[in-house]
Amino acid sequence: MAGLQLNRNRTLAALALAAGISLPAAAWGQIESAVADQPYLAIDAGTHTAGLNSVAVDEASKLVASAADDRTVRIWSASDGRLLSTINLPAGALRTGTPYAVAFQPRTELLAIGGFTSEAAGFPIYLLNPGNSSVVAVIKGVGDATTRLAFSADGRYLAAGTQGLHVFDGTKNWAEVFHDDSYSEVVYALHFSSQGNLLVATIDGQLRLYGPTWNVLAQRTWDWNQQLPTAVFRPDGQVIAVPNPHTRKVDFLDARTLADLPEGGRLNGGDVRDFAWSRDGSRLFAATGLSATLAGVGDKVLACDNGGHSDCVDQARASGQVTAMAALIDGLIVGGAARPFLEARSLAGATQWVHRSSLADNQNFYPLISTSANGQIITFRFEAGGRFLSFNAAQPATPVEVNTEQIPYEGNQLSGLGDDLHHPVFKGHALAIEGQETLLTRYITNNESRVYLGTSQEIYAYAGTGQRLWRREMPDSVRSVLPSQDGRLLIAALADSSIRWYDARTGDEICALMTYASGGTAQMGGGTATDHLGWVLWTPAGYYAASDEAVDVLQWRVNHGAEALASSVPVSSISIMHRPDVFAPLLQSLDIRSALGAADLATAKAAVQVATNAKIQPGARLHVIAIGIKDYGPKAARLMLKFADKDASDFASALDLTQSTSPGSQQGFYAAVMPMLLTNQYATVGGIDQAFETTAQSMEQGHGQDVAVVMFSGHGFPVGGSLYLMPYGVDASNPARIEDTAIPLAQFRNLIGKLAANGQVVVFIDACHSGAAADGTPLAPNATGFSAITPDARTVVVTSSTGAETSYEDSAWQHGAFTKVLLTALDPTASGLHPVSMAELVAFARPQLFSLSKGRQHLGYYMQFPMADRKLLVAAPR
């Protein structure tokens, strides 16, 4: 199939994407394994570190399972709260690996786990033996993320809620026996009755009741009044409890018809978060709270006696905002978000045990107080109610408690950027942030030359003129940003409790700190904040320093395909990764290669690969999107080129053969090369969009280390005052049709910007060939305009020519002149391959191109310091 494979002996993970064309399963598998089998760093402090999505209790009330946004499922002893095991799902881009739902199978006690699992594998559901955490079965092909799970009372059926309903039969190897895809919203409540009826509630207000043979017994609309749905069968299966947000009472429905029954007790305390019945059905529990729980104030837990008909009485408050509840034989399990917690309480409300996040409390805004002139020493709030610590990242040791009355707060509020937190403005300049993000924190330097924005998803850096310097996606929302006084570093505090140092010029992460109460927050009362303090400081490469209590908190985690659980290895088990001495030179050079040297890095990567049994070493990956269009289709026959598709294919192959680290070799410094090749009919508008989207998602897992190289070999012309790149299928009958069917440069720039949010990007453009529309209108090239592709300082753009020069191709070269020069530098058979900066590559290519084209082409390049001096490719320029 043309365009899908590179013509090389070496197997290459090439993927062609096109609108309306199914992706080859083998290609998906290659991309999936390249992501899945690479070690990545994770924090495991022994408790959940992000909000809980679901809790479940086994039939005998011996085990509790909890699923959280920290991508773990934890199994606890119900009697005393001991952590029995931690389950890590295979993780990937976006939220891949996040469990949303857990359920125990009655009788056998298998644990079902579903959520935002591998999209490439059809969002599988995992069935585990909770005793040894082994995978018993994998249900594949669910088709969407699972939001809720429920087993039938006899354990035979497993129901999974997505944006639809799926039912699987355990007596048929968990084959799907029923599905209903008529849903317009996701399932949020799912419950089997003891008689086998199934109740489903969705966010759009629909209540559906299915019988044991999956026929719809009843359906009605319920007004949730913007609160999340909850609806549960009473244990005897005769009655359904639902909250009435208007009367603030419990409403009861007939479990066979959904008809109204006499209402129940009065609720108080705000929106109902969740319901749970006591096992005997005599008491209904409700968690209620305000839409935004105040700091330090937990949701109410109410007990409604007399089968839920008595007014509901307050018990002790929960430890935070409740997101899930489940009944024990003689008690209740409550879990929550914000400051994640899990607690067991008796039926009377007495706490039996509780686990709270022990990490530093960055949930409130502005946890960073100050930074030293060089950014190495920071002062930060450890707990919401007080206690401030000082930490020196260049000389890592246990943070010291300080009196902040003597340290002026250096942060600043959101003033000065307008009132619209989605569209900030500085001195008349719009500071564009992504549409769904909310501005949470900002810092404007004293001379107003820099503006740093922290949002719910990213950090943005702007010049005082409004020009965006860089943007970087974050692992969690940003609560504080503070630059060092010398302008070299930007320090950010994130809601995941980490504090991270970034290169203020590029947004590259330098190192990160996590602090936590090693004995649990309950033991923090009395004494100083450092009495039970654990801390770990690490680099993206995995070098670390830590307190004695925290040596096993930082872990290398690695996936083993979509159908197996991920495994973890403490970083401390790899002795060469313990390098407290590396942080001082790293914070000076801001480059791990300069601080350690290539040999040390290569040795460490190899050691991590061996320790984790991973197929791919940790470290940066090189993503390649190579687009080459020779044939533009029936509506653009006059745009035919000779070698554009071959240019893209051979360029991608050369990168693959020269850039990755070969076994036993230190030739390349990328752990893997992940190319996507789009030639001719595969390089449609939709295909190009999807290739960029897939690459951007994959780069999210690189934590800012990855590099993307984009090559476009084809036609590009100014039409109507704007530049356009010509995809396959463009209608070149006249300039107006080109405007309608080509890719505007601004759109292509946005695609590049998505990649730059997660790493560095190099763009090679060979799109200045002469051409004409079908009506004879001349289409003249304009290479200078391609500089507009550069969205910020994390991107380099190199063009095949400048001004209105034409790019040439020749049968003697079997390539375009520009590609021929690049391939000479990237020749995998050449001697002297070594890492080169983009400035070095340009210095080689510029005279070579001028000579080869006989003076007709001048190389164009657009890059900012320090990207110009950053070594990004392995080449042998001669």
C-alpha positions, 0 to 999 in steps of 0.5 A, spaced: 500 500 500 503 506 497 505 511 502 504 506 508 512 503 508 518 506 508 523 503 502 528 500 507 530 494 510 530 496 517 523 495 520 520 502 521 514 504 525 511 508 519 504 510 520 500 514 514 493 517 516 488 519 512 481 521 513 476 516 512 481 510 511 482 505 517 489 505 520 493 498 519 492 495 526 500 493 525 502 500 525 497 502 531 501 496 535 508 499 533 506 506 535 503 503 541 508 499 543 513 505 542 509 509 547 507 503 552 514 500 553 518 506 555 520 507 562 517 514 565 517 517 572 511 516 577 510 518 585 508 513 589 507 516 596 503 510 599 496 514 598 492 516 593 495 523 590 489 525 586 481 525 587 478 518 587 473 516 582 470 510 585 470 505 591 468 498 592 467 493 597 467 486 596 461 481 599 464 479 605 467 486 607 474 484 607 477 488 601 476 496 599 478 498 592 479 505 590 480 508 583 483 515 583 486 520 578 493 519 580 492 513 575 492 507 580 487 503 583 489 501 591 486 495 595 486 496 602 484 492 608 477 494 610 478 492 617 484 496 619 485 500 612 492 497 611 494 498 604 494 491 600 496 492 593 497 498 588 495 497 581 498 501 575 494 500 569 498 501 562 498 509 561 499 513 555 497 520 552 492 524 555 488 521 561 490 514 558 491 509 564 486 513 569 481 508 572 474 511 573 470 505 575 471 499 580 467 493 582 467 486 586 464 480 583 460 477 588 462 470 590 468 470 586 471 477 588 474 478 582 475 486 581 473 489 575 477 496 573 475 500 567 476 507 565 480 511 560 484 505 558 488 504 551 484 507 546 488 503 541 486 497 544 478 499 544 478 501 551 479 494 555 476 493 562 480 489 566 478 483 571 483 482 576 485 477 582 485 482 588 489 477 592 495 477 587 493 483 582 494 478 576 490 479 570 484 474 569 481 476 563 481 483 559 474 485 556 476 488 549 473 492 544 468 496 549 469 502 544 469 508 549 472 510 556 468 506 562 465 511 567 461 506 571 461 498 572 456 494 576 456 486 577 449 482 577 447 479 584 449 472 582 456 475 579 454 472 572 453 479 568 458 485 568 455 492 566 459 497 563 457 504 562 460 509 557 456 513 553 452 507 552 451 501 556 454 494 555 453 488 558 458 482 558 456 475 560 462 471 565 459 464 563 461 466 555 468 468 557 465 475 558 463 476 551 458 482 550 451 480 550 447 486 550 449 493 548 445 500 547 448 506 544 442 510 544 445 514 549 446 522 548 451 523 554 455 518 559 453 514 564 454 516 571 450 511 575 449 504 574 446 499 579 443 492 579 437 490 583 437 483 587 432 481 582 437 482 576 434 489 574 439 494 571 438 501 573 442 507 569 442 514 570 445 519 565 447 526 566 442 528 561 437 527 566 435 520 563 433 514 568 433 507 564 430 501 567 432 494 564 429 487 566 433 481 566 433 480 559 435 487 557 428 489 555 427 496 557 422 496 563 421 503 564 424 510 562 423 517 565 426 524 565 429 526 572 431 534 573 438 533 576 438 541 576 446 541 574 448 536 580 451 529 578 446 524 578 445 518 583 440 513 584 441 506 587 436 500 589 435 499 596 438 492 598 431 488 597 431 491 590 424 494 591 425 501 591 430 506 588 432 512 592 434 519 588 435 526 590 430 531 589 434 537 588 428 542 588 425 539 594 431 537 598 428 531 600 430 523 598 425 521 592 423 514 592 421 510 585 418 503 584 423 499 582 419 496 576 416 502 573 420 508 576 413 510 578 413 515 584 412 513 591 412 517 598 417 521 599 423 520 604 427 524 609 429 531 608 436 533 606 441 538 608 448 541 606 447 542 599 448 538 592 447 530 593 454 527 591 452 520 592 448 515 596 449 509 599 444 504 603 446 500 609 447 493 607 440 491 611 436 497 607 434 500 614 439 506 613 440 511 607 447 515 607 447 521 603 453 526 602 452 533 601 456 539 600 456 546 596 458 546 589 465 548 591 467 545 598 471 551 602 478 549 604 479 545 610 471 543 610 469 537 608 462 535 605 456 533 610 455 525 611 447 524 613 444 518 615 437 517 613 433 512 618 427 508 617 429 506 610 430 513 608 424 516 610 426 519 616 429 526 616 437 525 614 441 527 620 448 530 620 454 525 622 461 527 622 463 531 616 467 527 611 475 529 610 474 533 604 469 533 598 466 526 597 466 523 590 464 516 592 461 511 597 460 504 598 457 500 604 460 495 608 456 490 612 457 494 619 459 501 616 461 505 610 467 507 606 467 514 603 472 517 598 473 524 595 477 529 591 481 535 592 485 533 598 484 526 596 482 521 602 479 515 603 475 513 610 472 508 613 466 509 618 461 505 623 454 506 621 453 511 627 459 515 624 465 514 628 471 514 624 475 507 624 481 509 619 482 514 614 487 515 609 489 523 607 494 525 602 500 526 605 503 531 600 504 538 600 498 542 600 498 546 593 490 546 592 490 553 595 492 559 590 499 562 591 503 556 595 510 559 592 512 565 597 519 567 594 525 565 590 532 567 591 535 571 586 538 565 582 532 561 583 535 555 587 532 557 593 525 557 594 520 558 600 513 555 599 507 553 604 507 546 606 500 546 609 494 550 607 493 553 614 501 555 615 507 552 616 512 555 611 519 551 608 525 553 605 529 549 600 535 549 596 535 545 590 542 546 588 544 543 595 538 538 596 537 537 604 531 537 608 527 543 607 527 548 613 521 551 617 522 559 616 518 565 619 515 568 613 513 574 616 520 576 615 520 574 607 515 579 603 511 575 599 513 576 591 507 573 588 502 577 585 495 576 584 491 576 577 490 584 577 492 587 571 490 582 565 482 584 565 476 581 568 476 575 563 480 569 566 479 566 559 482 572 555 487 575 559 489 582 556 496 586 558 497 593 556 492 592 550 495 586 548 491 579 548 495 574 551 491 568 547 490 561 552 487 555 549 479 556 549 477 551 555 483 553 560 482 558 566 487 563 568 489 561 575 495 565 577 500 570 573 507 574 574 509 580 571 516 582 572 518 589 575 520 592 568 514 589 565 518 585 559 515 578 561 508 576 563 508 568 565 501 565 566 499 559 569 492 556 567 488 550 569 492 546 564 499 550 561 504 555 563 505 561 558 510 566 557 509 572 553 514 578 552 511 585 554 509 586 547 504 580 547 508 576 543 508 569 546 515 566 547 513 559 549 507 555 552 508 548 555 502 543 558 502 541 565 501 535 569 496 538 573 493 545 574 498 551 576 497 554 582 503 559 583 509 562 578 515 565 580 521 567 576 528 568 579 530 575 579 536 573 574 530 571 569 533 564 568 528 560 571 521 560 572 519 556 578 511 553 578 507 550 584 502 545 581 496 542 584 499 535 584 503 538 590 510 538 586 514 544 585 518 545 578 523 549 575 523 551 568 528 554 563 525 561 563 527 561 556 524 555 553 519 552 558 524 546 559 523 542 565 530 542 569 528 539 576 522 537 580 521 537 588 515 533 592 515 534 599 510 529 604 509 528 611 512 521 611 508 519 617 501 521 614 498 528 615 495 526 622 502 525 625 504 532 623 500 536 629 505 538 634 513 539 633 515 542 627 513 541 619 520 537 618 519 532 624 516 527 619 517 530 612 519 526 606 522 529 600 525 527 593 528 532 588 529 529 581 530 531 574 526 528 568 532 523 566 531 520 573 537 523 577 535 524 584 536 526 591 531 524 597 530 524 604 531 517 607 524 516 608 522 518 601 528 513 597 522 509 594 517 514 593 520 516 586 519 510 581 520 508 574 514 505 571 513 501 565 508 498 561 507 491 558 502 492 552 495 494 553 493 487 556 498 487 562 499 491 568 504 496 568 510 494 573 514 499 578 521 499 580 524 504 585 529 509 582 533 508 589 534 500 586 538 503 581 544 506 585 547 510 579 541 515 579 542 517 586 546 524 584 545 529 589 551 533 586 548 534 579 543 539 581 548 545 582 551 544 575 544 543 572 541 549 575 547 553 572 547 550 565 540 548 565 542 542 560 543 535 563 548 533 558 552 539 560 552 537 567 553 530 566 556 528 559 553 524 554 557 518 557 554 518 564 547 519 561 548 513 556 550 509 562 544 511 566 539 510 561 542 503 559 541 501 567 534 503 567 532 499 561 535 493 564 532 494 571 525 495 568 526 490 563 523 495 558 524 495 550 525 502 550 530 506 554 528 512 558 529 519 555 527 524 549 523 521 543 524 524 536 517 524 533 517 525 525 511 527 521 514 527 513 509 529 508 510 529 501 505 530 495 507 528 488 500 527 485 495 532 488 489 528 485 484 530 479 482 537 481 490 539 481 493 535 475 497 541 474 501 541 480 504 535 479 511 534 482 517 529 481 520 527 487 516 530 493 513 523 496 520 520 495 523 526 499 519 525 505 520 518 505 527 518 504 528 524 509 524 520 514 528 514 513 534 517 514 532 520 521 530 513 523 536 510 522 541 516 525 537 518 531 535 513 535 540 509 540 542 503 537 543 497 542 550 498 545 551 504 541 551 512 543 551 514 536 544 517 537 541 520 543 533 519 542 530 513 545 526 512 539 524 515 533 516 515 531 515 517 524 509 518 521 509 518 513 503 521 509 504 521 501 500 523 496 493 520 497 494 520 504 496 527 505 489 530 505 487 535 510 484 530 515 490 526 514 495 531 516 490 534 522 490 527 525 497 525 524 499 532 528 493 530 533 496 523 534 503 526 535 501 531 540 498 526 544 504 522 544 509 527 546 504 529 552 508 523 555 515 525 554 514 531 559 517 536 555 523 532 553 521 530 546 523 533 539 518 533 533 521 534 526 516 536 521 517 536 513 513 538 508 515 537 501 510 539 496 506 546 494 505 552 497 502 559 494 500 565 497 492 566 495 488 572 496 494 575 501 495 569 505 499 563 504 496 556 503 499 549 503 496 544 498 494 538 501 492 532 496 485 533 494 486 540 493 481 544 488 486 548 484 481 550 479 482 557 481 484 561 487 478 561 490 477 554 490 484 553 493 482 558 499 476 553 500 480 546 500 488 548 502 491 549 509 491 556 511 498 557 514 495 560 520 492 553 521 498 549 520 501 554 525 496 552 530 498 544 529 505 546 530 503 549 536 500 543 539 507 540 538 511 545 541 507 545 547 510 538 549 517 539 546 521 542 541 519 542 534 524 543 527 520 544 521 523 543 514 519 546 508 520 545 501 514 548 498 516 553 493 515 550 487 512 554 481 505 552 479 499 554 476 491 553 477 487 550 472 484 556 469 492 558 468 492 563 474 500 563 476 501 561 483 508 564 485 512 562 491 513 566 497 518 563 502 519 568 506 512 568 509 513 561 512 517 564 517 510 565 520 509 558 522 514 559 528 509 559 534 514 561 539 521 560 541 521 552 542 520 552 534 525 552 528 523 553 521 528 552 515 525 553 508 528 551 502 528 558 499 527 565 501 523 571 498 520 569 491 525 564 489 523 557 486 525 550 489 528 546 484 528 538 483 532 534 478 532 527 476 540 527 477 538 528 484 532 524 485 530 529 490 529 536 491 535 540 492 533 542 499 532 534 501 538 532 497 542 537 502 539 534 508 540 527 506 547 528 505 548 531 512 543 525 515 547 520 511 547 514 516 553 511 512 557 517 513 563 517 518 563 522 524 556 522 526 555 526 532 550 531 535 549 538 532 545 544 533 540 547 528 545 553 527 551 548 525 546 544 521 544 551 517 551 553 517 553 546 513 546 546 509 546 553 506 552 553 502 551 546 500 544 548 497 547 555 494 552 550 490 547 545 488 542 549 485 547 554 482 545 560 486 538 559 485 536 558 492 538 561 498 536 557 505 531 560 509 531 559 517 528 562 523 530 560 530 531 564 536 536 563 542 537 558 545 534 553 540 539 555 535 544 552 539 541 546 542 543 540 539 537 536 536 539 532 531 545 527 529 548 528 523 555 528 519 555 535 516 562 535 511 
